[in-house]
Amino acid sequence: MLLFLFMRKTILAFFILCFNIASAQELFVFTEPASNMAARSIGIRMNTMFMKNVHMDRNEVFVIPEIMWGVSRNIMIHADVFFNNDDKNFKAKGASLYLKYRFLSKDDIHNHFRLAAFGRYSKNNGFIHDGSIDMYKTNTGYEGGLIATKLINRVAISASSSYVHAFDNGKYSLGDDFRNAVNYSLSLGTLLFPKEYTSYDQPNLNFMIEMLGQNTLGNNKQYFLDLAPSLQLILKSRMRIDVGYRFQVIDKIYRAMPKTVLVRFEYNLFNVY
Amino acid sequence: MKRIFSIVIFLAFLNVANAQIKSANLQASGLTCSMCSRAIFKAIKTLEFVDKVEANIKNSSFDITFKPGTKIDLDMIKNKVEGAGFFVAAFSAKINFDGQLIKNDGHTTIDKNVFHFLNVKDQSLTGEHTIKILDKGFVTAKEYKKNSKYTSMECYKTGVAGACCAKHGLAKGTRIFHVTI
């Protein structure tokens, strides 16, 4: 109950903040918006996630180097490799390929509505931590879904929903009741600084809050819901530093790693070819 | 020497007789962040005929100066904005006119580009004037619809010369920019 009240207050405070500040952002930290990166551009990311494995009582680190490519104005691709120390040896455990297709754009001055479809294929030989499925860290399988992003003057809101199907991770098998799930997310973002843009060299500071959930589709019908506030610093209009904290609000899957601290560095190269 | 002199005179005459597109200003839609603005800025800068780009991040607008004597392709600028993931909401170009006669709902060729003037009085233009492009992709969808009342010619819909333009001696398929002052 207390937690619920806290959440309500946080969300209310966030909305008040959004409507009072100059502009909004949609470069979300834990999800992707329906917008794509610029065509002919390349982005390089280094993601590091720090987690505590409560089942094993040990700390885990995921390091995910990622390359992003704006193929055309409507298509972008991400390729990433997952490094992890889950078996005490820090090494590459898997990789994934992500594709996003923006199929609708309704733009106006300082606002837009966009729809995109996305898909991800992941291969992972790492240890299966629990019954939750995560194609961006721990599982082998595929995911496909839709994203809708709306920018209304000062607030960016994005929602997504996807279907996930997981296979076994090599020698590590997954219970059949946990193979299929639905993911959903709701993200809100706003610009804290600067109040007014004057140059590309001005640092930007963004605040985001995201809700991330998963419902398994097996006989057991389990689910979790996480909340993830984050801060994002953009330097020289091309470099991004994200720091986010993701924590569970509801967990019926009994996950091994209910909390995550994410640190991301991103560098964008425009018009590479 | 006499020959060089006459070439110089001839070139000078050409220069005077031709109206030139000097610069353009565009406003992009759908963005609020400086990283998005930078993506557009960088994309426009790659165009060979572009000399200088100045961005106003707050208004998402860009002042573009062209290299004199180059073939200016206004569609390429629009494509660059769209390639960066955004759209053009307003596009105007500064032109140095040299006595060109413009007619309402008629075609005029300026700097190798064909312009179809809408909602203007028939007049002869001299000196610097700003024209606003009204074609699909150069204005918001709402404005494009609103301006359709100024012409019944099909080239407004297609952006290229059709049967409607044959009377003005334009070959079918010629790119036509619909503009106003």
Interface residues (C-beta under 8 A of the other chain):
Chain A: S23 A24 Q25 E26 L27 S35 N36 M37 A38 A39 R40 S41 G70 S72 R73 R102 S105 K106 D107 D108 I109 H110 N111 H112 L151 L191 E196 Y197 T198 S199 Y200 Q202 N204 I234 S237 R238 R240 N268 F270 N271
Chain B: Q27 S29 G30 L31 T32 C33 S34 M35 S37 R38 A39 I40 F41 K42 A43 K45 T46 A55 I57 K58 S60 E82 G83 A84 G85 F86 F87 A89 T140 A141
